[in-house]
Structures are given as C-alpha cells and as structure tokens.
Amino acid sequence: MSYNSLDLETIKIRLEQAQLADYIYQHQQHMLVLQQPLNDDGSPFSFYLQHELTADQIGLQFGLRLTERGLEFVLGMTYSNQNPQHEMGVGHLKGDQKAFNLLYAFYNYPKAFYQVAFDLSVNSQNLEQALDEQLFCQPALNFLNTALKTNPMGMQYQWMKAYIVQQVLDMKVRIQTALL
C-alpha cells in the first residue's frame, strides 16, 4: 500500500483512533512518535528489556516519519548499563532523534541512543535485515548475543533480539492496519 496520499494529521488521527499509544507526539512537520505505546488489549506496552546477567537494559520507542519517498517506520532505542559514567541527556540527541524521549529505566540512565528507519511497507525479512545492519551490529549492544533462553524444543535462542524483532514487527503491522 502507498501511504503517499496521507498527510501527518490524517495519520495521527488514525493512530489515535486505533489506540496505539496514550499520546502521539508530533515532531516538527514530518514525524510522529508513539508515547506510552499500548498493546492490542489496551494495556501498557512493555518497552524495557534487561539482561539477566549483565543488567544491561534497552528501551524501545516507535515513530513514523513522512518523507518525500513515503512513510518510514522509525525505531528509537536507548541503551543503559550500570556504569555511572557517560550518562546521556536529551541535549545529546540530534535531528529527528529529538522526537524521542530518553527512557529512564530502573536505576540506569541512558548511555546511548540508536535510531533505525525503514519503509513502512517493508516485509518481515527486510525488517530483520535492517535491524541486523543498523542496530544489532553496534559494539555496545554485543550483550544481546549473550541473552539466551531455551525454547521448549531444548534449543537456545537470543531472546532479547527475538523480542525486539517481534515487537517492531507487531507495531509496524498494527500501524499499517490503522492506516488502511
């Protein structure tokens, strides 16, 4: 589906009607960010993840950016750890990163912010590829490779990566559905 015919106000109204978030923040004339996202049942979306062994944390946020080429899905992700050095404030965000609030999770302050963008109509395979190429390759996020769980078949999998991919895919599909 082409989203080129939709303006930001129409998109915002449709997202609000679909109840995807408690609040939808408009950044300048081209971007929307879902503040306090909601699950399908209206319950608060769990956007924090913490590694069991290292206490490294991530926080997920979702947005949409209207460009000349079409509508982009944007993932904003904060990274935190217990190291008190290099805490990051909102003033360190640049450009469209400023549309996202820095999530302050548990007892750790954000140390880094990552942004991943791709066309809203991208398929799940290309979505995973974009996350691999733009996010999971970041050296500070190597801890994601050690966040392992065992599935019912006895095979280990990287549960934090799987969770991120699934949540991004779910929210992308929910946004697409809201815009139909």
C-alpha positions in Angstrom: 0.0 0.0 0.0 1.2 3.5 -0.8 1.0 6.0 2.1 2.0 8.9 0.0 -1.6 10.3 -0.1 -1.8 10.6 3.6 -0.8 13.8 5.5 0.6 13.8 9.0 -2.7 15.0 10.6 -4.7 12.2 9.0 -2.0 9.6 10.1 -2.2 11.0 13.6 -6.0 10.8 13.8 -6.0 7.2 12.5 -3.3 6.1 15.0 -5.2 7.8 17.8 -8.4 6.0 16.7 -6.6 2.7 16.8 -5.4 3.4 20.3 -1.8 2.5 19.7 -0.5 4.9 22.4 -1.7 7.1 25.2 -0.2 10.1 23.4 1.1 10.7 20.0 3.8 13.4 19.8 4.3 15.4 16.6 7.9 16.4 16.0 8.1 19.3 13.5 6.0 18.8 10.3 7.2 15.3 9.4 7.3 13.0 12.4 5.1 11.3 14.9 6.2 9.3 18.0 4.0 7.0 20.0 4.4 7.9 23.6 3.4 5.3 26.1 2.5 2.7 23.5 -0.3 0.2 24.2 -0.8 -3.5 23.5 -3.8 -4.7 21.4 -5.8 -5.1 24.6 -5.1 -1.5 25.7 -2.6 -2.5 28.4 0.7 -0.6 28.7 3.3 -1.9 26.3 6.4 -3.3 28.0 9.2 -1.4 26.3 12.0 -2.1 28.7 14.3 -5.2 28.5 17.0 -6.2 30.9 19.7 -8.8 30.5 19.6 -11.2 33.5 23.3 -11.5 34.0 24.8 -8.1 33.0 21.9 -5.7 33.9 22.3 -4.0 30.5 19.0 -2.5 29.5 17.2 -1.3 26.4 14.1 0.8 26.0 12.1 0.8 22.8 10.1 3.6 21.2 8.2 3.8 17.9 7.6 6.5 15.4 6.6 7.4 11.8 8.4 9.8 9.6 6.8 11.3 6.5 9.4 11.7 3.7 9.4 12.5 0.0 9.7 8.8 -0.7 6.8 7.8 1.6 6.2 6.8 5.2 9.0 5.4 7.3 8.7 3.3 10.4 11.3 4.5 13.0 12.6 2.6 16.0 14.2 4.6 18.7 16.2 2.6 21.3 18.0 3.6 24.4 20.8 1.6 25.9 21.7 1.7 29.6 24.1 -0.1 31.9 25.2 0.3 35.5 28.3 2.3 34.6 27.6 5.8 36.0 29.9 7.5 33.5 28.8 9.0 30.2 25.1 9.4 31.2 23.2 10.8 28.2 20.8 13.7 28.4 18.2 14.9 25.9 20.6 17.6 24.7 22.8 15.0 23.1 20.1 14.0 20.6 20.4 15.4 17.1 17.9 15.9 14.3 14.9 13.6 14.4 16.3 11.8 17.4 15.0 14.7 19.4 11.4 13.5 18.7 12.1 10.6 21.1 12.1 10.9 24.9 15.0 9.3 26.5 13.7 6.4 28.6 14.9 6.3 32.1 14.5 2.7 33.1 15.0 1.2 36.6 18.2 2.6 38.1 20.3 3.1 34.9 20.4 6.3 32.8 20.8 6.1 29.1 24.3 5.8 27.7 23.4 5.6 24.0 20.5 6.2 21.7 20.1 4.3 18.4 17.6 5.0 15.6 16.6 2.6 12.9 14.4 3.6 10.0 12.9 1.7 7.1 9.9 2.0 4.7 6.7 1.1 6.5 5.8 -1.3 3.7 9.0 -3.4 4.2 8.4 -7.2 4.6 9.5 -9.1 7.7 12.7 -10.4 6.2 13.9 -7.0 5.2 12.8 -5.6 8.6 15.1 -8.2 10.3 17.9 -7.4 7.9 17.5 -3.6 8.7 17.7 -4.3 12.4 20.8 -6.5 11.9 22.6 -4.0 9.7 21.6 -0.8 11.6 21.2 -1.9 15.2 22.4 -5.4 16.3 25.9 -4.7 14.8 26.6 -1.9 17.3 29.5 -2.9 19.6 27.8 -1.6 22.7 24.9 -4.0 22.0 27.0 -7.2 21.9 25.4 -8.2 25.2 22.3 -9.0 23.1 24.2 -12.1 21.8 24.5 -13.5 25.3 20.9 -13.0 26.4 19.9 -16.7 25.9 16.9 -18.7 26.7 16.0 -22.3 25.9 12.8 -23.0 23.9 10.5 -26.0 24.6 12.5 -28.0 22.0 15.7 -27.6 24.0 17.3 -25.1 21.6 18.9 -21.9 22.8 17.9 -18.6 21.2 18.8 -15.0 21.6 15.7 -13.9 23.4 16.3 -10.1 23.6 16.9 -9.9 19.8 13.9 -12.1 19.2 11.8 -9.8 21.4 12.9 -6.6 19.7 12.2 -8.1 16.2 8.8 -9.3 17.3 7.8 -6.1 18.9 8.9 -4.0 16.0 7.1 -6.3 13.5 3.9 -6.3 15.6 3.9 -2.5 16.0 4.6 -2.0 12.3 1.7 -4.3 11.4 -0.6 -2.5 13.9 0.3 0.9 12.4 -0.2 -0.4 8.8 -3.6 -1.8 9.9 -4.6 1.6 11.5 -3.7 3.4 8.2 -5.9 1.2 5.9 
